[in-house]
Amino acid sequence: MKHGKIIILSAPSRTGKDAVLSGLSQGVKALFTRITTYTTRPKRASEKNGVDYHFVSTEAFQKLIRTDALLEWATFSRYWYGTPKAPVLLALRQGKNVLLKIEVEGGINVKRQYPKKTIAIFLKPGSLDDLKHRWKVGHFSAEQRRLRLDQAKHELKHKKHYDYVVKNVDGKLDQTVRIMEILLRRILGAAH
């Protein structure tokens, strides 16, 4: 039986991971299963628990770590993020491909654990100025923007650990989505 692959998508905050994934055609989305990850950060008004994330307390998250229920976990901006292990491993055994939208540190950890099954894609911003603009639009405080800039610089240094780097330039989302579709079809062996 054919085992599935893990596709990792990582990027600095506000690079456009969600926008790119939302823009994919239904045909490409059908090539993989999305796994809902856990976070301790507060739910935004537009988000749905169990769909966008499983929103949990810090105590509940720590229990997931203690019981070895997470494939990977990392902290970002004071909050914890992690991927449940059981649904990923089940999907792989069933021959399904899994897409994980996870932080850079988590992506590197998964690739280390499953090097033969994992393809990692790094979504790179057009420039740091693009990110600065997106953080201003996102109504982040000056301190939050400074922390996110430091984190983005750190994450950009780790793109070398990824198999592919795709640039998402401001105003060129459709082009980025097309590139991502071609790449995902090639990785997963699907016809165009």
N, C-alpha and C positions, 0 to 999 in steps of 0.2 A: 504494500500500500504506500502511496506517495505521501510523504510528510509535507506539511505546509512550511512556509517561510515567515519570518518575522521581519516586517518592514518598520523601521524606526524613522520618525520625522521629528527632528529637533531644530530649534532656532532660538535666538535671543527673544526676549519678551517684545511683543508688538511687531514682530517681523511679518506676520500674516499667515501663520499656520492654519488657523481656522478658516480664513477666507479662501486659501488655496484648496483646502479639503472640501469646503462647501461648493466650490466651483467645478469640481471634478464631475465628469459625466456619470450617469447611472451605470453605464457599462463598465467603467473603471472602478466605481465604488463596489460593484458586484464581485470584483476580484479579491476582495479582502473583507475580513471581519474587523470591526472596530471594538476595542475593549475599553470600557469606561473605567477610568482611573480614580483613585482616592485623593482627596485633598483636605487639609485643615483650614484652608482659607474660607472667608465668608462667601456665601452664594451671592452672585450678582442678580439683579432683578430679571435679566433676560435669560438666566440659566435655569435648567431643570435638574433637580436631584435625580441621580440614576441615569441621566442622559448625558449631560455635559461632564459631570463628575459625580462621584459618591462623596457628598460633603459630610465629614465626620469630625468629631472632637479630637484634640491632641491625644487624650487618653485612649480613645478607640484606635487611633492610628498606631500608637505605641504597642497596643495589644496585637495588631496585625504584624508588626515587626517581630514581637516576641514569639508568636505562633508560626513564624516562617510562612505567612500567607502572602507575602509580597515577592514579586519577581525582582523588583528594584524599588528604591526610594531615594529621595533627595530633598534637601531644603532649598527654598528659594524665597527671598524677601520675607523671612521669618515664618513661612508656612511649609508644611510637609506635603509632598506629592509622592504617590506610589502606584505601582501597577499590580493588580491581583494576579497571583501565580496560576491558580487553578484554571480559570477560563482560557488563559493563553496556552497552557500545556494541553488542555483538552482539544482546543481548536487545531493545534499542530498535529496531534495524534489522528484527528479526523481528516487530515489532509487539507485543512483550510489555511489560507494565508491570513496573518494578523497584522494590522497596522496599529502601531503604538505612537501616539503623539506625546512625547515625553521630554523632560528637561535633558540638557546636554550630558550632565553627569550620569543620569539614569541610562541614557542611550549608550554611553560608553560601557557601563556596567553590564547591560544586556548583551552587547556585542562580545564582551569578554567571556560571558557565561555560555553563549551559544554562537561561536564564531562561524560555524558552517551553515547555520540556519538563518543568520541575520544579515540583512542589507540595511545600511544606515544612510539616510539622506539628511543633509544639513541645509536648511533654508537660510540663506544669507541675505541681510538687508542690502539695499542698493548702496547705502552709506550710513555712517553713524548719525549724520544730520537727518536722514529720513527717520531714524528711530527717535531722535530728539523731538522732531516735529510731532510724531505719533504720540509720544508721551505727553506733550503739551495739550494736544487735542483730547487725550484721555483724562485730562484733569488731575494729573499726578502732581504732588507737591514738589518743590525744588529738591528737597531731601530724597524723595522717592525717585526722582529723575536721576539724581547723582548716583544713587545706589544701583539703579537699573543700568546706567551707562557703564559703571565699573563692572557689573556682572556681564553685560554684553561684550565688553572688551575681553574679559576672561573667557567667555564661551567661544568667541571668534577664534581664539588661539587653539581651540580644540577641534576645529573643523577638519584638521588633518587626520583625525581618527575615524572619519566618516568615509564611506565609499563614494558618495556623490555629493556635490555642492551645487545647489540651484540658487540663483540670485533672484530676489523679488524686489524689483525697482518700483518706487512709488509711481502710480499711474499706469503700470504695465501688468496688472494682475492677470488679465486674460492671457498674455504671453506666458507668464509664469505657470498658469494652470495648464496650458497646452504642453509646455516642456515637461511638467510633472506627469501628465497623462502619458506622453510618449515614454518617459522613463519607467513609470510603473508597468506599462504594458510590456516593455522590453524585459524588465526584471522578472516579471511573473509569467513570461512566455506566452502572452496573449496576442492574438492577431489584432492588427490595427483596424 
